[in-house]
Amino acid sequence: GTVMKSSITQIERRFDIPSSVAGLIDGSFEMGNLLVIAFVSYFGAKFHRPKIIALGCCIMSAGTCLTTLSNILNVQHDGVSTAALTLVFNNCSQSFEYCVKAAASYMWIYVLLGNLLRGVGESPITPLGISYLDDFAKEEDAPFYIACLHTVAMIGPIIGYLLGSLGASLYVDIGFVDLGSITITPKDSRWVGAWWLGFIVSGIINLIAAIPFCFLPKSLKKQEEEDDDNISSDLSKIKGDQSRHHESENHQPVKWSEYPKFPTSTLFSNRIYVTFLCCSLLQFSSFIGFLTYKPKYMEQQYGQSASKSNFVTGVTGLPAVSIGIFLGGLIMKKYKMGMIGATKFGFGMSLMAFLISLSYFFVGCENHVVAGLTVSYDGYLRPQDQFARHETSLFSVCNSDCKCAMNQWDPVCGDNGLTYISACLAGCKASTGHGKNKVRALPNSQSGNASVVLGQCPKSDDCSRKFIYYTVLQVISAFFYALGATSLYMTMFRCVHPELKSLAVGLFTLIMRALAGIPAPIYFGALIDRTCLKWGSRSCGRRGACRIYDSDAYRYTYLSLVTGFRLPSYFFAFLFYTMVKKQYQAKDPKSTENGGQESVPMNKEANSKSNEYLSSSSDAERESRI
């Protein structure tokens, strides 16, 4: 998953697509998950859950292979494009036919389909895996085990971002081109890293991960039953009565028609669960949009390379999240938090993380100084509403007779500190040297420069310091958010009937995927596209990926979207806490004496509800649940 997140910018540049299309590709994972999550969550719990998870791992591996295939096919397509451009130059009568073929490259669809297939394979892991663990662990130990699981699982994202960092530092067609002839660096907005490398590694790991799941048993003996003989004898008696009452049915295979229908009405009639869904939906919309475009934000706002952005995310943010999740589970186990205590702790930590994240607005950097775009050719800063939106404003006296291409993006940095869109627009008429480190362009005397070098001018030292501040604040915010994550996750389990846990998690995942995971990257990307100052150009003049953004507009658009979703979510959080406190304090008056922490284990109330539910059910319903 993080290999995809860390490769979004590279995929966008590789296939010359806008951020909104890149967001659609990222959301295709949720689409695939959405197709099967409800069926897997409910019916999968009736079968061998570990083996279903193993099958999902194999499907994920196939999806990563399909994603990698797009790059192999695109390498071949690049050769066709080069031939087409040559024919355009030599024979105008043949240019239109070949030009259409070169421009109609939709290789990114393979990435979309591969990511969609990966979503299908991932669907059983969370609902079946978490419920499998929770079903056979002691009630008070389950939060700690799940916290350990999530903590260990964070190793994957860390490795994913490090793989993304490694891939972004290598050229995409490594092994197919002469690296010495490349004249751009990883910090250049045209640089495309070897994004496919991480998918190959993760595909192999997914395939290997399927093996141990095949050897896990279908069910385990619950830990509490080992210490409580009475419970074991009661269960045996109930099963024996049911066996005698339905002796003939026990020897017949279970038919699909005998499975109970989806009891979604039971879940949606649970006001606490629905309120939790509403709060989580807003939080997830904010989180998914933030995470998808975070590396891109660090590139555009602070002038960092894609490789460094992924590396910083992997070695700073994710370890803080891992520690936060682990400590959160440990705190729940130590203080034996009930529903009220867990809710208060989880939302309190989330609110603190949100308040810290508001400081992101104040640690932004200034725009790149690009002649003809953000500043005039004399170096005077333009007001934001006067930024160049038309290509005619890219010309000045010094380059008016140079006949420069308006749609070209080949930036050079002058010794006056200004970035020019191309050497031609800088007034250059000659060049010396070879390679990305030695090329020098010699402008005419009217430009006021002695020389220019390839690439954009770096941002100021003050911007580098602000990048450090942003990283520190992001780590602190992520830690507090993760600290309360386990407690909030457990409240979702405990506010529903135990036999509906798998369905509750599956329905939760379904709604988060459908209403947050799919649309959030798309509309985040569409609004980010509106802050673009200079678009790249594909063959035949079609618009490609954005080369440079308005940094201020990008920051306010991106962070305002993140804040705009999280702020109203705390209204539902307060409502959720109020309902939990009212329900659980009413049934346990002693809870007010210990700070809102119930004197009974978190799931005991749910178990009592389950007993009432079973006693009022028909014989057939009781049999299916037993």
C-alpha positions as CSV (number, residue, x, y, z in Angstrom):
1,G,0.0,0.0,0.0
2,T,2.7,2.5,0.9
3,V,4.7,1.5,-2.2
4,M,1.7,2.8,-4.2
5,K,1.4,6.0,-2.1
6,S,5.1,6.7,-2.4
7,S,5.0,6.2,-6.2
8,I,2.0,8.4,-7.0
9,T,4.2,11.4,-8.2
10,Q,6.4,9.1,-10.2
11,I,3.4,7.4,-11.9
12,E,1.9,10.8,-12.6
13,R,5.0,11.9,-14.4
14,R,5.7,8.6,-16.1
15,F,2.3,8.6,-17.9
16,D,1.9,12.4,-18.1
17,I,-1.4,12.5,-16.2
18,P,-2.9,15.1,-13.9
19,S,-3.2,14.6,-10.1
20,S,-6.9,13.8,-10.4
21,V,-6.2,10.8,-12.7
22,A,-3.4,9.8,-10.3
23,G,-5.9,10.0,-7.5
24,L,-8.3,7.7,-9.5
25,I,-5.5,5.2,-9.8
26,D,-4.9,5.3,-6.1
27,G,-8.6,5.0,-5.4
28,S,-8.9,1.9,-7.6
29,F,-7.6,-0.2,-4.6
30,E,-10.6,0.8,-2.6
31,M,-12.9,0.0,-5.6
32,G,-11.5,-3.6,-5.8
33,N,-11.9,-3.9,-2.0
34,L,-15.4,-2.6,-2.2
35,L,-16.5,-5.2,-4.7
36,V,-16.0,-8.1,-2.3
37,I,-15.6,-6.8,1.2
38,A,-19.2,-7.3,2.4
39,F,-19.3,-10.9,1.2
40,V,-15.9,-11.8,2.4
41,S,-16.5,-10.2,5.8
42,Y,-19.8,-12.1,6.5
43,F,-19.6,-15.4,4.6
44,G,-15.8,-15.7,5.0
45,A,-16.2,-16.0,8.8
46,K,-18.1,-19.3,8.2
47,F,-15.2,-20.9,6.4
48,H,-11.4,-21.4,7.0
49,R,-10.4,-17.8,7.6
50,P,-6.6,-18.2,7.5
51,K,-6.8,-20.0,4.1
52,I,-9.0,-17.3,2.7
53,I,-6.4,-14.7,3.8
54,A,-3.7,-16.8,2.0
55,L,-5.7,-16.7,-1.2
56,G,-6.0,-12.9,-0.8
57,C,-2.2,-12.7,-0.5
58,C,-1.8,-14.6,-3.8
59,I,-4.3,-12.2,-5.5
60,M,-2.4,-9.2,-4.2
61,S,0.8,-10.6,-5.7
62,A,-0.9,-11.0,-9.1
63,G,-2.1,-7.4,-8.9
64,T,1.5,-6.1,-8.3
65,C,2.7,-8.1,-11.3
66,L,0.1,-6.5,-13.5
67,T,1.1,-3.0,-12.2
68,T,4.7,-3.7,-13.1
69,L,3.7,-4.9,-16.5
70,S,2.6,-1.3,-17.4
71,N,6.2,-0.1,-17.2
72,I,7.5,-2.9,-19.4
73,L,5.0,-2.1,-22.1
74,N,5.6,1.6,-21.7
75,V,9.3,1.2,-22.4
76,Q,8.4,-0.4,-25.7
77,H,5.9,2.4,-26.3
78,D,8.6,5.1,-25.8
79,G,10.4,3.7,-28.8
80,V,7.3,4.1,-30.9
81,S,6.8,7.6,-29.7
82,T,10.4,8.5,-30.7
83,A,9.8,7.2,-34.2
84,A,6.6,9.1,-34.4
85,L,8.3,12.4,-33.5
86,T,10.9,11.7,-36.1
87,L,8.3,11.2,-38.8
88,V,6.6,14.4,-37.7
89,F,9.8,16.3,-38.4
90,N,10.6,14.7,-41.7
91,N,7.2,14.1,-43.3
92,C,4.3,16.4,-42.3
93,S,1.8,14.4,-44.3
94,Q,2.3,11.4,-42.0
95,S,2.4,13.4,-38.7
96,F,-1.2,13.2,-37.7
97,E,-1.6,9.4,-37.9
98,Y,1.5,8.7,-35.9
99,C,0.9,11.6,-33.5
100,V,-2.4,10.2,-32.4
101,K,-0.9,6.9,-31.7
102,A,1.8,8.5,-29.6
103,A,-0.6,10.6,-27.6
104,A,-3.1,7.9,-27.0
105,S,-1.0,6.1,-24.4
106,Y,-3.2,4.6,-21.7
107,M,-0.7,2.3,-20.1
108,W,-1.7,3.8,-16.8
109,I,-4.8,1.6,-17.0
110,Y,-2.7,-1.4,-16.3
111,V,-1.6,0.3,-13.0
112,L,-5.3,1.0,-12.2
113,L,-6.3,-2.6,-12.9
114,G,-3.4,-4.0,-10.9
115,N,-4.2,-1.8,-8.0
116,L,-7.9,-2.8,-8.2
117,L,-6.9,-6.5,-8.1
118,R,-4.7,-5.8,-5.1
119,G,-7.8,-4.3,-3.4
120,V,-9.7,-7.5,-4.0
121,G,-6.9,-9.6,-2.4
122,E,-6.6,-7.4,0.6
123,S,-10.3,-7.5,1.5
124,P,-10.2,-10.6,3.9
125,I,-7.1,-9.5,5.9
126,T,-8.6,-7.0,8.3
127,P,-12.2,-8.3,9.0
128,L,-11.2,-12.0,9.1
129,G,-7.8,-11.6,10.6
130,I,-8.8,-9.2,13.4
131,S,-11.9,-11.2,14.3
132,Y,-9.9,-14.5,14.2
133,L,-7.5,-13.0,16.7
134,D,-10.2,-11.4,18.9
135,D,-12.4,-14.6,19.0
136,F,-9.6,-16.7,20.6
137,A,-8.0,-14.3,22.9
138,K,-8.9,-13.3,26.5
139,E,-11.2,-10.2,26.6
140,E,-8.6,-8.1,28.5
141,D,-5.7,-9.2,26.3
142,A,-7.4,-8.6,22.9
143,P,-6.6,-4.9,22.7
144,F,-2.9,-5.6,23.5
145,Y,-2.7,-8.3,20.9
146,I,-4.3,-6.1,18.2
147,A,-2.0,-3.3,19.2
148,C,1.0,-5.6,18.8
149,L,-0.3,-6.8,15.4
150,H,-0.7,-3.2,14.2
151,T,2.7,-2.3,15.5
152,V,4.4,-5.1,13.7
153,A,2.4,-4.3,10.6
154,M,3.9,-0.9,10.6
155,I,7.2,-2.5,9.5
156,G,5.6,-3.0,6.1
157,P,4.9,0.6,5.4
158,I,8.3,1.6,6.7
159,I,9.9,-0.8,4.2
160,G,7.4,0.4,1.5
161,Y,8.5,4.0,1.9
162,L,12.1,3.1,1.9
163,L,11.6,1.0,-1.3
164,G,9.8,4.0,-2.8
165,S,12.8,6.2,-1.8
166,L,15.2,3.9,-3.4
167,G,13.2,3.6,-6.6
168,A,12.7,7.4,-6.8
169,S,16.5,7.9,-6.7
170,L,17.1,5.5,-9.7
171,Y,16.1,6.5,-13.2
172,V,12.9,4.7,-14.4
173,D,14.5,3.1,-17.5
174,I,17.6,2.0,-15.7
175,G,19.3,-0.7,-17.8
176,F,17.7,0.5,-21.0
177,V,19.4,4.0,-21.3
178,D,22.8,5.5,-21.0
179,L,22.6,7.2,-17.5
180,G,25.5,9.5,-18.5
181,S,23.4,11.1,-21.1
182,I,20.6,12.1,-18.7
183,T,20.7,15.8,-18.0
184,I,18.1,16.0,-15.1
185,T,18.4,15.3,-11.4
186,P,16.0,13.6,-8.9
187,K,14.9,17.1,-7.8
188,D,13.8,18.0,-11.3
189,S,10.0,18.0,-11.8
190,R,10.5,15.9,-14.9
191,W,12.4,13.2,-13.1
192,V,10.8,9.8,-13.1
193,G,12.2,7.2,-10.7
194,A,12.1,3.4,-10.9
195,W,8.7,3.3,-9.3
196,W,8.2,-0.3,-10.5
197,L,11.0,-1.7,-8.3
198,G,9.0,-1.6,-5.1
199,F,6.1,-3.4,-6.7
200,I,8.3,-6.3,-7.7
201,V,9.7,-6.7,-4.2
202,S,6.2,-6.4,-2.5
203,G,4.7,-8.9,-5.0
204,I,7.2,-11.5,-4.0
205,I,6.8,-10.8,-0.3
206,N,3.0,-11.1,-0.6
207,L,3.4,-14.5,-2.3
208,I,5.7,-15.8,0.5
209,A,3.3,-14.4,3.2
210,A,0.6,-16.7,1.9
211,I,2.4,-19.8,2.9
212,P,2.2,-19.8,6.7
213,F,-1.5,-18.9,6.7
214,C,-2.2,-22.2,5.0
215,F,-1.0,-24.1,8.2
216,L,-3.1,-22.2,10.7
217,P,-6.2,-24.1,12.1
218,K,-9.7,-23.1,11.3
219,S,-10.4,-22.4,15.0
220,L,-8.6,-22.3,18.3
221,K,-9.6,-23.0,21.9
222,K,-10.3,-19.7,23.5
223,Q,-7.8,-18.9,26.2
224,E,-10.5,-18.2,28.8
225,E,-11.9,-21.7,28.4
226,E,-8.6,-23.2,29.4
227,D,-9.0,-21.7,32.9
228,D,-12.8,-22.0,33.2
229,D,-14.1,-25.6,33.1
230,N,-17.7,-24.4,33.8
231,I,-17.8,-22.4,30.6
232,S,-16.4,-25.4,28.7
233,S,-19.0,-27.8,30.1
234,D,-21.9,-25.3,29.4
235,L,-20.8,-24.9,25.8
236,S,-20.6,-28.7,25.4
237,K,-24.1,-29.1,26.9
238,I,-25.6,-26.5,24.6
239,K,-23.9,-28.1,21.5
240,G,-25.1,-31.6,22.6
241,D,-28.7,-30.4,23.0
242,Q,-28.5,-28.8,19.5
243,S,-26.9,-31.9,18.1
244,R,-29.7,-34.1,19.4
245,H,-32.4,-31.7,18.3
246,H,-31.0,-31.4,14.8
247,E,-29.2,-34.7,14.4
248,S,-30.2,-35.2,10.8
249,E,-29.1,-31.8,9.7
250,N,-25.6,-32.2,11.3
251,H,-24.7,-34.8,8.7
252,Q,-25.7,-32.7,5.7
253,P,-23.5,-30.2,4.0
254,V,-24.4,-26.5,4.7
255,K,-26.2,-24.9,1.7
256,W,-25.8,-21.2,0.8
257,S,-29.6,-20.8,1.2
258,E,-29.2,-21.8,4.9
259,Y,-26.9,-18.9,5.8
260,P,-28.8,-16.0,7.5
261,K,-29.3,-12.9,5.5
262,F,-27.1,-9.8,6.1
263,P,-28.2,-8.4,9.4
264,T,-27.2,-4.8,8.4
265,S,-30.5,-3.5,9.9
266,T,-29.2,-4.6,13.3
267,L,-26.0,-2.6,12.9
268,F,-27.7,0.5,11.4
269,S,-30.2,0.6,14.3
270,N,-27.2,0.9,16.7
271,R,-26.9,4.6,17.1
272,I,-23.5,4.4,18.8
273,Y,-22.1,2.4,15.9
274,V,-23.6,4.8,13.3
275,T,-22.2,7.9,15.0
276,F,-18.8,6.2,15.1
277,L,-19.1,5.6,11.4
278,C,-19.9,9.3,10.7
279,C,-16.9,10.5,12.8
280,S,-14.6,7.9,11.2
281,L,-15.7,8.8,7.7
282,L,-14.7,12.4,8.1
283,Q,-11.4,11.5,9.7
284,F,-10.6,8.9,7.0
285,S,-11.4,11.4,4.2
286,S,-8.9,13.8,5.7
287,F,-6.3,11.1,6.5
288,I,-6.4,9.5,3.0
289,G,-6.2,12.7,1.1
290,F,-3.3,13.9,3.4
291,L,-1.3,10.7,3.1
292,T,-1.8,10.3,-0.7
293,Y,-0.4,13.7,-1.6
294,K,2.0,14.1,1.4
295,P,5.2,13.3,-0.6
296,K,4.1,15.6,-3.4
297,Y,3.4,18.3,-0.9
298,M,6.9,18.0,0.5
299,E,8.4,18.1,-3.0
300,Q,6.5,21.2,-4.1
301,Q,6.5,23.1,-0.8
302,Y,10.0,22.5,0.4
303,G,11.8,21.7,-2.8
304,Q,12.7,18.1,-1.7
305,S,13.2,15.2,-4.1
306,A,10.7,12.4,-4.2
307,S,13.3,10.1,-2.9
308,K,14.0,12.2,0.2
309,S,10.3,12.8,0.8
310,N,9.6,9.1,0.9
311,F,12.7,8.4,3.1
312,V,11.8,11.1,5.6
313,T,8.2,9.7,5.8
314,G,9.5,6.2,6.3
315,V,12.1,6.8,9.0
316,T,10.3,9.5,11.0
317,G,6.5,9.4,10.8
318,L,5.9,5.7,10.6
319,P,8.1,4.7,13.6
320,A,6.3,7.3,15.7
321,V,3.0,5.8,14.6
322,S,4.2,2.3,15.6
323,I,5.3,3.4,19.0
324,G,2.1,5.3,19.5
325,I,-0.1,2.2,18.6
326,F,1.9,-0.1,20.8
327,L,1.9,2.3,23.8
328,G,-1.9,2.9,23.3
329,G,-2.6,-0.9,23.6
330,L,-0.3,-1.2,26.6
331,I,-2.1,1.7,28.3
332,M,-5.5,0.1,27.7
333,K,-4.3,-3.2,29.1
334,K,-2.6,-1.7,32.2
335,Y,-5.5,0.5,33.2
336,K,-8.2,-2.0,31.9
337,M,-10.1,0.8,30.2
338,G,-13.8,0.3,29.6
339,M,-15.9,1.8,26.9
340,I,-16.1,5.3,28.5
341,G,-12.4,5.4,29.4
342,A,-11.3,4.2,25.9
343,T,-13.6,6.7,24.1
344,K,-12.3,9.6,26.2
345,F,-8.7,8.6,25.8
346,G,-8.9,7.9,22.0
347,F,-10.7,11.1,21.1
348,G,-8.6,13.2,23.5
349,M,-5.4,12.1,21.8
350,S,-6.9,12.6,18.3
351,L,-8.0,16.2,19.2
352,M,-4.5,17.0,20.5
353,A,-2.9,15.7,17.3
354,F,-5.4,17.9,15.3
355,L,-4.4,21.0,17.3
356,I,-0.7,20.3,16.6
357,S,-1.4,19.8,12.9
358,L,-2.8,23.4,12.6
359,S,0.7,24.7,12.9
360,Y,1.5,23.3,9.4
361,F,-0.1,26.4,8.0
362,F,2.7,28.5,9.5
363,V,5.7,26.5,8.3
364,G,5.3,26.9,4.6
365,C,7.9,28.2,2.1
366,E,7.7,30.9,-0.5
367,N,7.2,30.2,-4.2
368,H,10.0,29.4,-6.6
369,V,11.3,32.5,-8.2
370,V,10.5,31.7,-11.9
371,A,11.0,34.5,-14.4
372,G,7.7,35.1,-16.3
373,L,5.7,33.1,-13.8
374,T,6.0,34.2,-10.2
375,V,8.4,37.1,-10.7
376,S,9.1,39.5,-13.6
377,Y,12.3,39.2,-15.6
378,D,13.6,42.1,-13.5
379,G,13.2,39.9,-10.4
380,Y,10.2,41.8,-8.9
381,L,7.8,39.6,-7.1
382,R,4.3,39.5,-8.6
383,P,1.1,39.5,-6.6
384,Q,-0.5,36.1,-6.5
385,D,-3.5,37.2,-8.6
386,Q,-1.0,38.4,-11.3
387,F,0.9,35.1,-11.6
388,A,1.3,34.2,-15.3
389,R,-1.6,32.2,-16.6
390,H,-1.0,32.9,-20.3
391,E,2.1,31.8,-22.2
392,T,2.5,35.2,-23.8
393,S,3.7,36.6,-20.5
394,L,6.7,34.3,-20.6
395,F,8.5,36.6,-23.1
396,S,10.6,39.7,-22.4
397,V,12.9,42.0,-24.3
398,C,15.9,39.8,-23.9
399,N,14.2,36.7,-25.5
400,S,11.6,38.3,-27.9
401,D,13.7,37.5,-31.0
402,C,14.8,34.0,-29.9
403,K,11.7,32.2,-31.2
404,C,11.5,30.1,-28.1
405,A,8.9,27.3,-27.7
406,M,6.2,28.4,-25.2
407,N,5.2,24.9,-24.1
408,Q,8.7,23.7,-23.2
409,W,9.8,23.1,-19.6
410,D,13.5,22.8,-19.4
411,P,14.4,25.0,-16.4
412,V,17.8,26.6,-15.9
413,C,19.1,28.6,-12.9
414,G,20.8,31.9,-13.5
415,D,23.6,33.3,-11.3
416,N,21.2,36.1,-10.4
417,G,19.0,33.6,-8.5
418,L,16.2,33.5,-11.0
419,T,14.9,30.3,-12.5
420,Y,14.1,30.5,-16.3
421,I,11.6,28.1,-17.9
422,S,14.2,27.2,-20.6
423,A,17.7,28.3,-21.6
424,C,16.2,29.9,-24.7
425,L,13.9,32.1,-22.5
426,A,17.0,33.0,-20.5
427,G,18.5,34.5,-23.7
428,C,21.0,31.7,-24.2
429,K,22.5,31.2,-27.6
430,A,25.3,28.7,-26.9
431,S,26.2,25.9,-24.5
432,T,29.3,24.0,-23.3
433,G,30.0,20.8,-21.4
434,H,28.1,17.5,-21.2
435,G,26.0,15.7,-18.6
436,K,23.8,17.0,-15.9
437,N,26.6,18.3,-13.7
438,K,28.7,20.0,-16.4
439,V,26.3,21.6,-18.9
440,R,26.6,25.4,-18.9
441,A,24.6,27.7,-21.1
442,L,26.1,31.0,-22.1
443,P,23.5,33.8,-22.5
444,N,23.8,37.0,-24.4
445,S,24.8,40.2,-22.6
446,Q,21.3,41.6,-22.4
447,S,20.1,39.0,-19.9
448,G,22.4,40.3,-17.1
449,N,23.8,36.8,-16.4
450,A,27.3,35.4,-16.9
451,S,25.9,31.8,-17.1
452,V,23.1,29.5,-16.1
453,V,23.1,25.9,-15.0
454,L,20.5,23.2,-15.7
455,G,17.7,22.7,-13.2
456,Q,15.6,25.0,-10.9
457,C,17.3,27.3,-8.4
458,P,17.2,25.8,-4.9
459,K,15.0,27.3,-2.3
460,S,16.4,29.4,0.6
461,D,18.0,28.2,3.7
462,D,15.0,29.5,5.7
463,C,12.9,27.0,3.7
464,S,15.2,24.1,4.7
465,R,14.7,25.1,8.4
466,K,11.0,25.2,8.0
467,F,11.1,21.7,6.5
468,I,12.8,20.5,9.7
469,Y,10.1,22.2,11.8
470,Y,7.4,20.6,9.6
471,T,8.9,17.1,10.0
472,V,9.1,17.5,13.8
473,L,5.5,18.7,14.1
474,Q,4.3,15.9,11.9
475,V,6.0,13.3,14.0
476,I,4.5,14.6,17.2
477,S,1.1,14.8,15.7
478,A,1.3,11.3,14.2
479,F,2.4,9.9,17.6
480,F,-0.6,11.4,19.5
481,Y,-3.0,10.3,16.8
482,A,-1.7,6.7,16.9
483,L,-1.7,6.7,20.7
484,G,-5.5,6.8,20.8
485,A,-6.1,4.7,17.6
486,T,-6.2,1.3,19.3
487,S,-8.8,2.4,21.9
488,L,-11.1,3.8,19.2
489,Y,-10.7,0.7,17.2
490,M,-11.7,-1.5,20.1
491,T,-14.8,0.6,20.9
492,M,-16.1,-0.3,17.4
493,F,-15.9,-4.0,18.5
494,R,-17.5,-3.5,21.8
495,C,-20.5,-1.5,20.8
496,V,-21.9,-4.3,18.7
497,H,-23.0,-7.9,19.4
498,P,-20.0,-10.3,19.4
499,E,-21.5,-12.4,16.6
500,L,-21.6,-9.3,14.4
501,K,-18.0,-8.3,15.0
502,S,-16.8,-9.5,11.6
503,L,-19.7,-7.9,9.8
504,A,-19.2,-4.6,11.8
505,V,-15.6,-4.4,10.8
506,G,-16.4,-5.3,7.2
507,L,-19.2,-2.8,7.0
508,F,-16.9,-0.2,8.6
509,T,-14.2,-1.0,6.0
510,L,-16.8,-0.9,3.2
511,I,-18.0,2.5,4.0
512,M,-14.6,4.0,4.5
513,R,-13.4,2.6,1.2
514,A,-16.5,3.7,-0.7
515,L,-17.1,7.2,0.7
516,A,-13.5,8.1,1.7
517,G,-10.9,5.9,0.0
518,I,-12.2,6.2,-3.5
519,P,-13.3,9.9,-3.8
520,A,-10.8,11.6,-1.5
521,P,-7.7,11.2,-3.7
522,I,-9.7,12.3,-6.7
523,Y,-11.1,15.5,-5.4
524,F,-7.9,16.3,-3.5
525,G,-6.0,15.8,-6.8
526,A,-8.5,17.9,-8.8
527,L,-8.3,20.8,-6.4
528,I,-4.5,20.6,-6.3
529,D,-4.4,20.7,-10.1
530,R,-6.1,24.1,-9.9
531,T,-2.9,25.5,-8.3
532,C,-0.7,24.5,-11.2
533,L,1.3,27.3,-12.8
534,K,3.0,25.5,-15.7
535,W,1.8,22.2,-17.3
536,G,4.0,19.9,-19.2
537,S,3.4,19.0,-22.8
538,R,3.0,15.5,-24.3
539,S,3.5,14.7,-27.9
540,C,1.1,16.5,-30.3
541,G,0.7,19.3,-27.8
542,R,-1.6,17.6,-25.3
543,R,-1.4,18.6,-21.7
544,G,0.8,16.4,-19.5
545,A,1.7,16.4,-15.8
546,C,2.1,19.7,-13.9
547,R,5.7,21.0,-13.7
548,I,5.4,23.7,-11.0
549,Y,2.7,24.7,-8.6
550,D,1.8,27.9,-6.8
551,S,3.3,27.0,-3.4
552,D,1.1,29.2,-1.3
553,A,-2.1,28.2,-3.1
554,Y,-1.1,24.5,-2.9
555,R,-0.5,24.8,0.9
556,Y,-3.7,26.5,1.7
557,T,-5.8,24.3,-0.6
558,Y,-4.2,21.0,0.6
559,L,-4.2,21.8,4.3
560,S,-7.6,23.5,4.3
561,L,-9.1,20.3,2.9
562,V,-7.4,18.2,5.6
563,T,-8.6,20.6,8.3
564,G,-12.1,21.0,6.8
565,F,-12.8,17.3,7.2
566,R,-11.3,16.8,10.6
567,L,-12.8,19.7,12.4
568,P,-16.5,18.7,12.1
569,S,-15.6,15.1,12.9
570,Y,-15.1,16.1,16.6
571,F,-18.8,17.1,16.8
572,F,-19.6,13.4,16.1
573,A,-16.9,12.4,18.5
574,F,-18.5,14.4,21.3
575,L,-21.9,13.0,20.4
576,F,-20.4,9.5,20.4
577,Y,-18.8,10.0,23.8
578,T,-22.1,11.4,25.2
579,M,-24.1,8.3,24.1
580,V,-21.5,5.9,25.4
581,K,-21.3,7.6,28.7
582,K,-25.1,7.7,29.1
583,Q,-25.5,4.0,28.2
584,Y,-22.7,2.5,30.1
585,Q,-22.9,4.6,33.3
586,A,-26.7,3.9,33.4
587,K,-26.0,0.2,33.5
588,D,-23.0,0.5,35.9
589,P,-23.4,3.4,38.3
590,K,-20.1,2.5,40.0
591,S,-18.3,3.7,36.9
592,T,-18.7,7.3,38.0
593,E,-16.5,6.5,41.0
594,N,-13.4,5.5,39.0
595,G,-13.2,8.3,36.5
596,G,-15.5,6.9,33.9
597,Q,-13.7,3.6,33.6
598,E,-16.2,0.7,34.0
599,S,-15.5,-1.8,36.7
600,V,-16.3,-4.6,34.3
601,P,-14.3,-5.7,31.3
602,M,-15.0,-3.9,28.1
603,N,-16.8,-6.7,26.4
604,K,-18.8,-8.1,29.3
605,E,-21.8,-5.8,28.5
606,A,-21.7,-7.0,24.9
607,N,-21.7,-10.6,26.1
608,S,-24.8,-10.1,28.2
609,K,-26.5,-8.5,25.2
610,S,-25.4,-11.6,23.2
611,N,-27.0,-14.0,25.7
612,E,-30.3,-12.0,25.6
613,Y,-30.1,-12.0,21.8
614,L,-29.6,-15.7,21.6
615,S,-32.3,-16.6,24.0
616,S,-34.9,-14.6,22.0
617,S,-33.8,-16.1,18.7
618,S,-35.4,-19.0,17.0
619,D,-33.9,-22.5,17.1
620,A,-32.5,-22.2,13.6
621,E,-30.9,-18.8,14.4
622,R,-29.4,-20.2,17.6
623,E,-28.0,-23.2,15.7
624,S,-26.3,-21.0,13.1
625,R,-24.7,-18.8,15.7
626,I,-23.6,-21.7,18.0
